[in-house]
Structure formats: structure tokens, C-alpha cells
Amino acid sequence: IFLDARDRMLCDGKRIALVDDVISTGSTLHAMRELMTRSGAKIVAEAAVFTEGDAQQWADVIALGHLPLMEPST
């Protein structure tokens, strides 16, 4: 994830919402949080189309749905 100096200035002091398509491990969400925090933005919401895995882990994320992880059949 990259944010150049000009775009960083556009984020400084702004209230923003982070939006992802699917959150499974949270690594992209974590990187977006870090980038926006460093740019001076205030994160006011986190959203995704779907979350997956442990639903409790994503309780603070606004999502349209949750995808449980499927165990492989043997």
C-alpha cells in the first residue's frame, strides 16, 4: 500500500472510512489503519463486503455478510 506526499496531504485531518472487499486475516486492514494514522487521518469506520473466519474478531467492522471458513472434507 502506497500513498504519495500529495495524497497524504489530502488525508491529513480528514475523517475517513476504511473499506475492503473481504477481510480474512486482517493484514490489509492493519496496513490501511497504519497508513491513515501516519497520514494524520482519523478513522471513523471500518467496512467490508464480507468478513471470514472468526466472526467475533471482526465485531467492529461493518459488513454485508460473514463467510465461515469451511473445513476440508476427508
mmCIF file of the N, C-alpha and C atoms, coordinates in Angstrom:
data_MODEL
# 
_entry.id   MODEL 
# 
loop_
_atom_site.group_PDB 
_atom_site.id 
_atom_site.type_symbol 
_atom_site.label_atom_id 
_atom_site.label_alt_id 
_atom_site.label_comp_id 
_atom_site.label_asym_id 
_atom_site.label_entity_id 
_atom_site.label_seq_id 
_atom_site.pdbx_PDB_ins_code 
_atom_site.Cartn_x 
_atom_site.Cartn_y 
_atom_site.Cartn_z 
_atom_site.occupancy 
_atom_site.B_iso_or_equiv 
_atom_site.pdbx_formal_charge 
_atom_site.auth_seq_id 
_atom_site.auth_comp_id 
_atom_site.auth_asym_id 
_atom_site.auth_atom_id 
_atom_site.pdbx_PDB_model_num 
ATOM 1   N N  . ILE A 1 1  ? 0.859   -1.167  0.000  1.00 0.00 ? 1  ILE A N  1 
ATOM 2   C CA . ILE A 1 1  ? 0.000   0.000   0.000  1.00 0.00 ? 1  ILE A CA 1 
ATOM 3   C C  . ILE A 1 1  ? 0.899   1.221   0.000  1.00 0.00 ? 1  ILE A C  1 
ATOM 4   N N  . PHE A 1 2  ? 0.614   2.168   -0.873 1.00 0.00 ? 2  PHE A N  1 
ATOM 5   C CA . PHE A 1 2  ? 1.458   3.351   -1.040 1.00 0.00 ? 2  PHE A CA 1 
ATOM 6   C C  . PHE A 1 2  ? 0.593   4.604   -1.094 1.00 0.00 ? 2  PHE A C  1 
ATOM 7   N N  . LEU A 1 3  ? 1.072   5.654   -0.478 1.00 0.00 ? 3  LEU A N  1 
ATOM 8   C CA . LEU A 1 3  ? 0.401   6.947   -0.504 1.00 0.00 ? 3  LEU A CA 1 
ATOM 9   C C  . LEU A 1 3  ? 1.476   8.007   -0.709 1.00 0.00 ? 3  LEU A C  1 
ATOM 10  N N  . ASP A 1 4  ? 1.428   8.705   -1.850 1.00 0.00 ? 4  ASP A N  1 
ATOM 11  C CA . ASP A 1 4  ? 2.471   9.704   -2.097 1.00 0.00 ? 4  ASP A CA 1 
ATOM 12  C C  . ASP A 1 4  ? 2.216   10.962  -1.271 1.00 0.00 ? 4  ASP A C  1 
ATOM 13  N N  . ALA A 1 5  ? 3.188   11.870  -1.259 1.00 0.00 ? 5  ALA A N  1 
ATOM 14  C CA . ALA A 1 5  ? 3.135   13.063  -0.409 1.00 0.00 ? 5  ALA A CA 1 
ATOM 15  C C  . ALA A 1 5  ? 1.910   13.931  -0.711 1.00 0.00 ? 5  ALA A C  1 
ATOM 16  N N  . ARG A 1 6  ? 1.571   14.081  -1.966 1.00 0.00 ? 6  ARG A N  1 
ATOM 17  C CA . ARG A 1 6  ? 0.423   14.911  -2.329 1.00 0.00 ? 6  ARG A CA 1 
ATOM 18  C C  . ARG A 1 6  ? -0.881  14.315  -1.797 1.00 0.00 ? 6  ARG A C  1 
ATOM 19  N N  . ASP A 1 7  ? -1.060  13.011  -1.983 1.00 0.00 ? 7  ASP A N  1 
ATOM 20  C CA . ASP A 1 7  ? -2.266  12.357  -1.482 1.00 0.00 ? 7  ASP A CA 1 
ATOM 21  C C  . ASP A 1 7  ? -2.280  12.303  0.045  1.00 0.00 ? 7  ASP A C  1 
ATOM 22  N N  . ARG A 1 8  ? -1.111  12.175  0.654  1.00 0.00 ? 8  ARG A N  1 
ATOM 23  C CA . ARG A 1 8  ? -1.025  12.183  2.114  1.00 0.00 ? 8  ARG A CA 1 
ATOM 24  C C  . ARG A 1 8  ? -1.581  13.484  2.666  1.00 0.00 ? 8  ARG A C  1 
ATOM 25  N N  . MET A 1 9  ? -1.272  14.589  2.030  1.00 0.00 ? 9  MET A N  1 
ATOM 26  C CA . MET A 1 9  ? -1.760  15.893  2.481  1.00 0.00 ? 9  MET A CA 1 
ATOM 27  C C  . MET A 1 9  ? -3.285  15.976  2.390  1.00 0.00 ? 9  MET A C  1 
ATOM 28  N N  . LEU A 1 10 ? -3.873  15.285  1.416  1.00 0.00 ? 10 LEU A N  1 
ATOM 29  C CA . LEU A 1 10 ? -5.333  15.279  1.283  1.00 0.00 ? 10 LEU A CA 1 
ATOM 30  C C  . LEU A 1 10 ? -6.010  14.544  2.440  1.00 0.00 ? 10 LEU A C  1 
ATOM 31  N N  . CYS A 1 11 ? -5.291  13.609  3.079  1.00 0.00 ? 11 CYS A N  1 
ATOM 32  C CA . CYS A 1 11 ? -5.846  12.816  4.185  1.00 0.00 ? 11 CYS A CA 1 
ATOM 33  C C  . CYS A 1 11 ? -5.691  13.499  5.533  1.00 0.00 ? 11 CYS A C  1 
ATOM 34  N N  . ASP A 1 12 ? -4.714  14.373  5.663  1.00 0.00 ? 12 ASP A N  1 
ATOM 35  C CA . ASP A 1 12 ? -4.388  14.992  6.939  1.00 0.00 ? 12 ASP A CA 1 
ATOM 36  C C  . ASP A 1 12 ? -5.601  15.729  7.521  1.00 0.00 ? 12 ASP A C  1 
ATOM 37  N N  . GLY A 1 13 ? -5.994  15.318  8.722  1.00 0.00 ? 13 GLY A N  1 
ATOM 38  C CA . GLY A 1 13 ? -7.108  15.959  9.409  1.00 0.00 ? 13 GLY A CA 1 
ATOM 39  C C  . GLY A 1 13 ? -8.487  15.516  8.963  1.00 0.00 ? 13 GLY A C  1 
ATOM 40  N N  . LYS A 1 14 ? -8.575  14.612  8.004  1.00 0.00 ? 14 LYS A N  1 
ATOM 41  C CA . LYS A 1 14 ? -9.877  14.156  7.486  1.00 0.00 ? 14 LYS A CA 1 
ATOM 42  C C  . LYS A 1 14 ? -10.402 12.967  8.290  1.00 0.00 ? 14 LYS A C  1 
ATOM 43  N N  . ARG A 1 15 ? -11.717 12.866  8.338  1.00 0.00 ? 15 ARG A N  1 
ATOM 44  C CA . ARG A 1 15 ? -12.394 11.693  8.915  1.00 0.00 ? 15 ARG A CA 1 
ATOM 45  C C  . ARG A 1 15 ? -12.592 10.712  7.762  1.00 0.00 ? 15 ARG A C  1 
ATOM 46  N N  . ILE A 1 16 ? -12.114 9.491   7.924  1.00 0.00 ? 16 ILE A N  1 
ATOM 47  C CA . ILE A 1 16 ? -12.179 8.540   6.812  1.00 0.00 ? 16 ILE A CA 1 
ATOM 48  C C  . ILE A 1 16 ? -12.793 7.212   7.261  1.00 0.00 ? 16 ILE A C  1 
ATOM 49  N N  . ALA A 1 17 ? -13.300 6.480   6.269  1.00 0.00 ? 17 ALA A N  1 
ATOM 50  C CA . ALA A 1 17 ? -13.780 5.115   6.471  1.00 0.00 ? 17 ALA A CA 1 
ATOM 51  C C  . ALA A 1 17 ? -12.894 4.192   5.649  1.00 0.00 ? 17 ALA A C  1 
ATOM 52  N N  . LEU A 1 18 ? -12.417 3.136   6.261  1.00 0.00 ? 18 LEU A N  1 
ATOM 53  C CA . LEU A 1 18 ? -11.641 2.126   5.551  1.00 0.00 ? 18 LEU A CA 1 
ATOM 54  C C  . LEU A 1 18 ? -12.612 1.099   4.991  1.00 0.00 ? 18 LEU A C  1 
ATOM 55  N N  . VAL A 1 19 ? -12.462 0.751   3.703  1.00 0.00 ? 19 VAL A N  1 
ATOM 56  C CA . VAL A 1 19 ? -13.357 -0.207  3.060  1.00 0.00 ? 19 VAL A CA 1 
ATOM 57  C C  . VAL A 1 19 ? -12.524 -1.251  2.331  1.00 0.00 ? 19 VAL A C  1 
ATOM 58  N N  . ASP A 1 20 ? -12.831 -2.511  2.567  1.00 0.00 ? 20 ASP A N  1 
ATOM 59  C CA . ASP A 1 20 ? -12.128 -3.623  1.929  1.00 0.00 ? 20 ASP A CA 1 
ATOM 60  C C  . ASP A 1 20 ? -13.177 -4.562  1.340  1.00 0.00 ? 20 ASP A C  1 
ATOM 61  N N  . ASP A 1 21 ? -12.769 -5.399  0.392  1.00 0.00 ? 21 ASP A N  1 
ATOM 62  C CA . ASP A 1 21 ? -13.735 -6.339  -0.173 1.00 0.00 ? 21 ASP A CA 1 
ATOM 63  C C  . ASP A 1 21 ? -13.994 -7.496  0.786  1.00 0.00 ? 21 ASP A C  1 
ATOM 64  N N  . VAL A 1 22 ? -12.957 -8.244  1.146  1.00 0.00 ? 22 VAL A N  1 
ATOM 65  C CA . VAL A 1 22 ? -13.088 -9.355  2.088  1.00 0.00 ? 22 VAL A CA 1 
ATOM 66  C C  . VAL A 1 22 ? -11.972 -9.241  3.115  1.00 0.00 ? 22 VAL A C  1 
ATOM 67  N N  . ILE A 1 23 ? -12.327 -9.312  4.374  1.00 0.00 ? 23 ILE A N  1 
ATOM 68  C CA . ILE A 1 23 ? -11.322 -9.296  5.432  1.00 0.00 ? 23 ILE A CA 1 
ATOM 69  C C  . ILE A 1 23 ? -11.232 -10.701 5.994  1.00 0.00 ? 23 ILE A C  1 
ATOM 70  N N  . SER A 1 24 ? -10.056 -11.321 5.850  1.00 0.00 ? 24 SER A N  1 
ATOM 71  C CA . SER A 1 24 ? -9.883  -12.664 6.400  1.00 0.00 ? 24 SER A CA 1 
ATOM 72  C C  . SER A 1 24 ? -8.802  -12.673 7.478  1.00 0.00 ? 24 SER A C  1 
ATOM 73  N N  . THR A 1 25 ? -7.581  -12.296 7.152  1.00 0.00 ? 25 THR A N  1 
ATOM 74  C CA . THR A 1 25 ? -6.527  -12.262 8.171  1.00 0.00 ? 25 THR A CA 1 
ATOM 75  C C  . THR A 1 25 ? -6.426  -10.903 8.836  1.00 0.00 ? 25 THR A C  1 
ATOM 76  N N  . GLY A 1 26 ? -6.890  -9.880  8.169  1.00 0.00 ? 26 GLY A N  1 
ATOM 77  C CA . GLY A 1 26 ? -6.808  -8.530  8.712  1.00 0.00 ? 26 GLY A CA 1 
ATOM 78  C C  . GLY A 1 26 ? -5.535  -7.791  8.345  1.00 0.00 ? 26 GLY A C  1 
ATOM 79  N N  . SER A 1 27 ? -4.649  -8.408  7.563  1.00 0.00 ? 27 SER A N  1 
ATOM 80  C CA . SER A 1 27 ? -3.373  -7.758  7.241  1.00 0.00 ? 27 SER A CA 1 
ATOM 81  C C  . SER A 1 27 ? -3.549  -6.501  6.391  1.00 0.00 ? 27 SER A C  1 
ATOM 82  N N  . THR A 1 28 ? -4.456  -6.518  5.433  1.00 0.00 ? 28 THR A N  1 
ATOM 83  C CA . THR A 1 28 ? -4.696  -5.317  4.627  1.00 0.00 ? 28 THR A CA 1 
ATOM 84  C C  . THR A 1 28 ? -5.338  -4.230  5.476  1.00 0.00 ? 28 THR A C  1 
ATOM 85  N N  . LEU A 1 29 ? -6.285  -4.597  6.307  1.00 0.00 ? 29 LEU A N  1 
ATOM 86  C CA . LEU A 1 29 ? -6.932  -3.640  7.204  1.00 0.00 ? 29 LEU A CA 1 
ATOM 87  C C  . LEU A 1 29 ? -5.899  -3.005  8.134  1.00 0.00 ? 29 LEU A C  1 
ATOM 88  N N  . HIS A 1 30 ? -5.011  -3.820  8.674  1.00 0.00 ? 30 HIS A N  1 
ATOM 89  C CA . HIS A 1 30 ? -3.954  -3.309  9.559  1.00 0.00 ? 30 HIS A CA 1 
ATOM 90  C C  . HIS A 1 30 ? -3.059  -2.321  8.805  1.00 0.00 ? 30 HIS A C  1 
ATOM 91  N N  . ALA A 1 31 ? -2.682  -2.653  7.580  1.00 0.00 ? 31 ALA A N  1 
ATOM 92  C CA . ALA A 1 31 ? -1.833  -1.757  6.786  1.00 0.00 ? 31 ALA A CA 1 
ATOM 93  C C  . ALA A 1 31 ? -2.547  -0.451  6.470  1.00 0.00 ? 31 ALA A C  1 
ATOM 94  N N  . MET A 1 32 ? -3.848  -0.522  6.159  1.00 0.00 ? 32 MET A N  1 
ATOM 95  C CA . MET A 1 32 ? -4.610  0.694   5.880  1.00 0.00 ? 32 MET A CA 1 
ATOM 96  C C  . MET A 1 32 ? -4.722  1.560   7.136  1.00 0.00 ? 32 MET A C  1 
ATOM 97  N N  . ARG A 1 33 ? -4.946  0.934   8.284  1.00 0.00 ? 33 ARG A N  1 
ATOM 98  C CA . ARG A 1 33 ? -5.005  1.685   9.551  1.00 0.00 ? 33 ARG A CA 1 
ATOM 99  C C  . ARG A 1 33 ? -3.693  2.430   9.783  1.00 0.00 ? 33 ARG A C  1 
ATOM 100 N N  . GLU A 1 34 ? -2.598  1.719   9.632  1.00 0.00 ? 34 GLU A N  1 
ATOM 101 C CA . GLU A 1 34 ? -1.272  2.301   9.854  1.00 0.00 ? 34 GLU A CA 1 
ATOM 102 C C  . GLU A 1 34 ? -1.015  3.467   8.900  1.00 0.00 ? 34 GLU A C  1 
ATOM 103 N N  . LEU A 1 35 ? -1.317  3.278   7.639  1.00 0.00 ? 35 LEU A N  1 
ATOM 104 C CA . LEU A 1 35 ? -1.094  4.314   6.629  1.00 0.00 ? 35 LEU A CA 1 
ATOM 105 C C  . LEU A 1 35 ? -1.929  5.563   6.924  1.00 0.00 ? 35 LEU A C  1 
ATOM 106 N N  . MET A 1 36 ? -3.190  5.376   7.240  1.00 0.00 ? 36 MET A N  1 
ATOM 107 C CA . MET A 1 36 ? -4.054  6.520   7.505  1.00 0.00 ? 36 MET A CA 1 
ATOM 108 C C  . MET A 1 36 ? -3.678  7.225   8.811  1.00 0.00 ? 36 MET A C  1 
ATOM 109 N N  . THR A 1 37 ? -3.296  6.467   9.823  1.00 0.00 ? 37 THR A N  1 
ATOM 110 C CA . THR A 1 37 ? -2.853  7.066   11.079 1.00 0.00 ? 37 THR A CA 1 
ATOM 111 C C  . THR A 1 37 ? -1.605  7.912   10.854 1.00 0.00 ? 37 THR A C  1 
ATOM 112 N N  . ARG A 1 38 ? -0.657  7.380   10.100 1.00 0.00 ? 38 ARG A N  1 
ATOM 113 C CA . ARG A 1 38 ? 0.572   8.127   9.805  1.00 0.00 ? 38 ARG A CA 1 
ATOM 114 C C  . ARG A 1 38 ? 0.313   9.358   8.953  1.00 0.00 ? 38 ARG A C  1 
ATOM 115 N N  . SER A 1 39 ? -0.755  9.329   8.166  1.00 0.00 ? 39 SER A N  1 
ATOM 116 C CA . SER A 1 39 ? -1.056  10.470  7.298  1.00 0.00 ? 39 SER A CA 1 
ATOM 117 C C  . SER A 1 39 ? -1.859  11.553  8.026  1.00 0.00 ? 39 SER A C  1 
ATOM 118 N N  . GLY A 1 40 ? -2.256  11.281  9.270  1.00 0.00 ? 40 GLY A N  1 
ATOM 119 C CA . GLY A 1 40 ? -2.991  12.275  10.040 1.00 0.00 ? 40 GLY A CA 1 
ATOM 120 C C  . GLY A 1 40 ? -4.494  12.178  9.931  1.00 0.00 ? 40 GLY A C  1 
ATOM 121 N N  . ALA A 1 41 ? -4.993  11.133  9.282  1.00 0.00 ? 41 ALA A N  1 
ATOM 122 C CA . ALA A 1 41 ? -6.440  10.953  9.151  1.00 0.00 ? 41 ALA A CA 1 
ATOM 123 C C  . ALA A 1 41 ? -7.015  10.339  10.423 1.00 0.00 ? 41 ALA A C  1 
ATOM 124 N N  . LYS A 1 42 ? -8.300  10.580  10.653 1.00 0.00 ? 42 LYS A N  1 
ATOM 125 C CA . LYS A 1 42 ? -8.998  9.969   11.783 1.00 0.00 ? 42 LYS A CA 1 
ATOM 126 C C  . LYS A 1 42 ? -9.938  8.905   11.229 1.00 0.00 ? 42 LYS A C  1 
ATOM 127 N N  . ILE A 1 43 ? -9.717  7.656   11.610 1.00 0.00 ? 43 ILE A N  1 
ATOM 128 C CA . ILE A 1 43 ? -10.547 6.552   11.142 1.00 0.00 ? 43 ILE A CA 1 
ATOM 129 C C  . ILE A 1 43 ? -11.845 6.541   11.949 1.00 0.00 ? 43 ILE A C  1 
ATOM 130 N N  . VAL A 1 44 ? -12.968 6.708   11.258 1.00 0.00 ? 44 VAL A N  1 
ATOM 131 C CA . VAL A 1 44 ? -14.265 6.758   11.934 1.00 0.00 ? 44 VAL A CA 1 
ATOM 132 C C  . VAL A 1 44 ? -15.097 5.503   11.693 1.00 0.00 ? 44 VAL A C  1 
ATOM 133 N N  . ALA A 1 45 ? -14.712 4.689   10.708 1.00 0.00 ? 45 ALA A N  1 
ATOM 134 C CA . ALA A 1 45 ? -15.442 3.450   10.435 1.00 0.00 ? 45 ALA A CA 1 
ATOM 135 C C  . ALA A 1 45 ? -14.561 2.502   9.643  1.00 0.00 ? 45 ALA A C  1 
ATOM 136 N N  . GLU A 1 46 ? -14.836 1.214   9.810  1.00 0.00 ? 46 GLU A N  1 
ATOM 137 C CA . GLU A 1 46 ? -14.179 0.172   9.019  1.00 0.00 ? 46 GLU A CA 1 
ATOM 138 C C  . GLU A 1 46 ? -15.274 -0.715  8.452  1.00 0.00 ? 46 GLU A C  1 
ATOM 139 N N  . ALA A 1 47 ? -15.202 -0.993  7.149  1.00 0.00 ? 47 ALA A N  1 
ATOM 140 C CA . ALA A 1 47 ? -16.264 -1.746  6.498  1.00 0.00 ? 47 ALA A CA 1 
ATOM 141 C C  . ALA A 1 47 ? -15.677 -2.733  5.494  1.00 0.00 ? 47 ALA A C  1 
ATOM 142 N N  . ALA A 1 48 ? -16.453 -3.752  5.187  1.00 0.00 ? 48 ALA A N  1 
ATOM 143 C CA . ALA A 1 48 ? -16.071 -4.745  4.188  1.00 0.00 ? 48 ALA A CA 1 
ATOM 144 C C  . ALA A 1 48 ? -17.334 -5.310  3.566  1.00 0.00 ? 48 ALA A C  1 
ATOM 145 N N  . VAL A 1 49 ? -17.196 -5.840  2.374  1.00 0.00 ? 49 VAL A N  1 
ATOM 146 C CA . VAL A 1 49 ? -18.322 -6.544  1.773  1.00 0.00 ? 49 VAL A CA 1 
ATOM 147 C C  . VAL A 1 49 ? -18.582 -7.807  2.593  1.00 0.00 ? 49 VAL A C  1 
ATOM 148 N N  . PHE A 1 50 ? -17.510 -8.574  2.864  1.00 0.00 ? 50 PHE A N  1 
ATOM 149 C CA . PHE A 1 50 ? -17.606 -9.774  3.691  1.00 0.00 ? 50 PHE A CA 1 
ATOM 150 C C  . PHE A 1 50 ? -16.426 -9.866  4.637  1.00 0.00 ? 50 PHE A C  1 
ATOM 151 N N  . THR A 1 51 ? -16.644 -10.496 5.774  1.00 0.00 ? 51 THR A N  1 
ATOM 152 C CA . THR A 1 51 ? -15.570 -10.918 6.664  1.00 0.00 ? 51 THR A CA 1 
ATOM 153 C C  . THR A 1 51 ? -15.578 -12.439 6.620  1.00 0.00 ? 51 THR A C  1 
ATOM 154 N N  . GLU A 1 52 ? -14.467 -13.042 7.031  1.00 0.00 ? 52 GLU A N  1 
ATOM 155 C CA . GLU A 1 52 ? -14.453 -14.504 7.092  1.00 0.00 ? 52 GLU A CA 1 
ATOM 156 C C  . GLU A 1 52 ? -13.605 -14.959 8.264  1.00 0.00 ? 52 GLU A C  1 
ATOM 157 N N  . GLY A 1 53 ? -13.826 -16.207 8.662  1.00 0.00 ? 53 GLY A N  1 
ATOM 158 C CA . GLY A 1 53 ? -13.105 -16.741 9.808  1.00 0.00 ? 53 GLY A CA 1 
ATOM 159 C C  . GLY A 1 53 ? -13.910 -16.533 11.077 1.00 0.00 ? 53 GLY A C  1 
ATOM 160 N N  . ASP A 1 54 ? -13.226 -16.145 12.144 1.00 0.00 ? 54 ASP A N  1 
ATOM 161 C CA . ASP A 1 54 ? -13.857 -15.928 13.443 1.00 0.00 ? 54 ASP A CA 1 
ATOM 162 C C  . ASP A 1 54 ? -14.651 -14.626 13.421 1.00 0.00 ? 54 ASP A C  1 
ATOM 163 N N  . ALA A 1 55 ? -15.957 -14.715 13.456 1.00 0.00 ? 55 ALA A N  1 
ATOM 164 C CA . ALA A 1 55 ? -16.825 -13.532 13.356 1.00 0.00 ? 55 ALA A CA 1 
ATOM 165 C C  . ALA A 1 55 ? -16.584 -12.548 14.495 1.00 0.00 ? 55 ALA A C  1 
ATOM 166 N N  . GLN A 1 56 ? -16.254 -13.040 15.686 1.00 0.00 ? 56 GLN A N  1 
ATOM 167 C CA . GLN A 1 56 ? -16.010 -12.161 16.828 1.00 0.00 ? 56 GLN A CA 1 
ATOM 168 C C  . GLN A 1 56 ? -14.799 -11.260 16.606 1.00 0.00 ? 56 GLN A C  1 
ATOM 169 N N  . GLN A 1 57 ? -13.853 -11.721 15.820 1.00 0.00 ? 57 GLN A N  1 
ATOM 170 C CA . GLN A 1 57 ? -12.651 -10.940 15.522 1.00 0.00 ? 57 GLN A CA 1 
ATOM 171 C C  . GLN A 1 57 ? -12.996 -9.666  14.748 1.00 0.00 ? 57 GLN A C  1 
ATOM 172 N N  . TRP A 1 58 ? -14.094 -9.688  14.012 1.00 0.00 ? 58 TRP A N  1 
ATOM 173 C CA . TRP A 1 58 ? -14.489 -8.563  13.161 1.00 0.00 ? 58 TRP A CA 1 
ATOM 174 C C  . TRP A 1 58 ? -15.752 -7.873  13.662 1.00 0.00 ? 58 TRP A C  1 
ATOM 175 N N  . ALA A 1 59 ? -16.025 -7.945  14.946 1.00 0.00 ? 59 ALA A N  1 
ATOM 176 C CA . ALA A 1 59 ? -17.252 -7.377  15.512 1.00 0.00 ? 59 ALA A CA 1 
ATOM 177 C C  . ALA A 1 59 ? -17.381 -5.875  15.268 1.00 0.00 ? 59 ALA A C  1 
ATOM 178 N N  . ASP A 1 60 ? -16.267 -5.156  15.154 1.00 0.00 ? 60 ASP A N  1 
ATOM 179 C CA . ASP A 1 60 ? -16.307 -3.702  14.954 1.00 0.00 ? 60 ASP A CA 1 
ATOM 180 C C  . ASP A 1 60 ? -16.328 -3.300  13.484 1.00 0.00 ? 60 ASP A C  1 
ATOM 181 N N  . VAL A 1 61 ? -16.285 -4.267  12.588 1.00 0.00 ? 61 VAL A N  1 
ATOM 182 C CA . VAL A 1 61 ? -16.280 -3.993  11.147 1.00 0.00 ? 61 VAL A CA 1 
ATOM 183 C C  . VAL A 1 61 ? -17.709 -4.085  10.619 1.00 0.00 ? 61 VAL A C  1 
ATOM 184 N N  . ILE A 1 62 ? -18.154 -3.065  9.910  1.00 0.00 ? 62 ILE A N  1 
ATOM 185 C CA . ILE A 1 62 ? -19.467 -3.075  9.270  1.00 0.00 ? 62 ILE A CA 1 
ATOM 186 C C  . ILE A 1 62 ? -19.339 -3.931  8.010  1.00 0.00 ? 62 ILE A C  1 
ATOM 187 N N  . ALA A 1 63 ? -20.120 -5.000  7.895  1.00 0.00 ? 63 ALA A N  1 
ATOM 188 C CA . ALA A 1 63 ? -20.016 -5.893  6.739  1.00 0.00 ? 63 ALA A CA 1 
ATOM 189 C C  . ALA A 1 63 ? -21.402 -6.314  6.273  1.00 0.00 ? 63 ALA A C  1 
ATOM 190 N N  . LEU A 1 64 ? -21.509 -6.603  4.981  1.00 0.00 ? 64 LEU A N  1 
ATOM 191 C CA . LEU A 1 64 ? -22.775 -7.091  4.436  1.00 0.00 ? 64 LEU A CA 1 
ATOM 192 C C  . LEU A 1 64 ? -23.024 -8.539  4.809  1.00 0.00 ? 64 LEU A C  1 
ATOM 193 N N  . GLY A 1 65 ? -21.941 -9.277  5.097  1.00 0.00 ? 65 GLY A N  1 
ATOM 194 C CA . GLY A 1 65 ? -22.093 -10.679 5.448  1.00 0.00 ? 65 GLY A CA 1 
ATOM 195 C C  . GLY A 1 65 ? -20.823 -11.257 5.996  1.00 0.00 ? 65 GLY A C  1 
ATOM 196 N N  . HIS A 1 66 ? -20.936 -12.481 6.529  1.00 0.00 ? 66 HIS A N  1 
ATOM 197 C CA . HIS A 1 66 ? -19.792 -13.205 7.093  1.00 0.00 ? 66 HIS A CA 1 
ATOM 198 C C  . HIS A 1 66 ? -19.693 -14.565 6.431  1.00 0.00 ? 66 HIS A C  1 
ATOM 199 N N  . LEU A 1 67 ? -18.482 -14.943 6.064  1.00 0.00 ? 67 LEU A N  1 
ATOM 200 C CA . LEU A 1 67 ? -18.228 -16.240 5.442  1.00 0.00 ? 67 LEU A CA 1 
ATOM 201 C C  . LEU A 1 67 ? -17.458 -17.117 6.420  1.00 0.00 ? 67 LEU A C  1 
ATOM 202 N N  . PRO A 1 68 ? -18.080 -18.153 6.955  1.00 0.00 ? 68 PRO A N  1 
ATOM 203 C CA . PRO A 1 68 ? -17.332 -19.038 7.844  1.00 0.00 ? 68 PRO A CA 1 
ATOM 204 C C  . PRO A 1 68 ? -16.323 -19.834 7.035  1.00 0.00 ? 68 PRO A C  1 
ATOM 205 N N  . LEU A 1 69 ? -15.190 -20.165 7.632  1.00 0.00 ? 69 LEU A N  1 
ATOM 206 C CA . LEU A 1 69 ? -14.207 -20.983 6.934  1.00 0.00 ? 69 LEU A CA 1 
ATOM 207 C C  . LEU A 1 69 ? -14.713 -22.415 6.883  1.00 0.00 ? 69 LEU A C  1 
ATOM 208 N N  . MET A 1 70 ? -14.612 -23.005 5.726  1.00 0.00 ? 70 MET A N  1 
ATOM 209 C CA . MET A 1 70 ? -15.087 -24.372 5.544  1.00 0.00 ? 70 MET A CA 1 
ATOM 210 C C  . MET A 1 70 ? -13.935 -25.338 5.797  1.00 0.00 ? 70 MET A C  1 
ATOM 211 N N  . GLU A 1 71 ? -14.211 -26.350 6.593  1.00 0.00 ? 71 GLU A N  1 
ATOM 212 C CA . GLU A 1 71 ? -13.222 -27.394 6.842  1.00 0.00 ? 71 GLU A CA 1 
ATOM 213 C C  . GLU A 1 71 ? -13.189 -28.332 5.637  1.00 0.00 ? 71 GLU A C  1 
ATOM 214 N N  . PRO A 1 72 ? -11.963 -28.700 5.181  1.00 0.00 ? 72 PRO A N  1 
ATOM 215 C CA . PRO A 1 72 ? -11.899 -29.621 4.045  1.00 0.00 ? 72 PRO A CA 1 
ATOM 216 C C  . PRO A 1 72 ? -12.486 -30.976 4.410  1.00 0.00 ? 72 PRO A C  1 
ATOM 217 N N  . SER A 1 73 ? -13.198 -31.565 3.491  1.00 0.00 ? 73 SER A N  1 
ATOM 218 C CA . SER A 1 73 ? -13.783 -32.891 3.753  1.00 0.00 ? 73 SER A CA 1 
ATOM 219 C C  . SER A 1 73 ? -12.713 -33.948 3.553  1.00 0.00 ? 73 SER A C  1 
ATOM 220 N N  . THR A 1 74 ? -12.826 -35.016 4.332  1.00 0.00 ? 74 THR A N  1 
ATOM 221 C CA . THR A 1 74 ? -11.829 -36.088 4.229  1.00 0.00 ? 74 THR A CA 1 
ATOM 222 C C  . THR A 1 74 ? -12.401 -37.323 3.606  1.00 0.00 ? 74 THR A C  1 
# 
